[in-house]
Amino acid sequence: MFDGICEVLHHEMDMLEEKYSGGKTPMTSQDLEHIDKMAHALKSLATYDAMKGNSEYGGSYDSYARGRSRMTGRYISRDGYDSRDEYRRY
């Protein structure tokens, strides 16, 4: 997913790697900011792709499908059982 975007980001990172690979060129603050943003974007896209692909609802991204109780927001097992429910009094 988002292969085109990732390819462009990798290409941009490769170009910056070539620019700074000799160690003689001082890095500009603007290039550092671009590197940071591109690395963050790549990490975010990889995380989104992993979460979407592992969802138990056929690929739809839903944080509650990933182990949170819809009632309490606490983490629960995938079968919906929360051992703390036994000790709660309402």
Helices and strands as residue ranges (DSSP letters): H 3-20, H 29-53, G 63-66, G 83-87
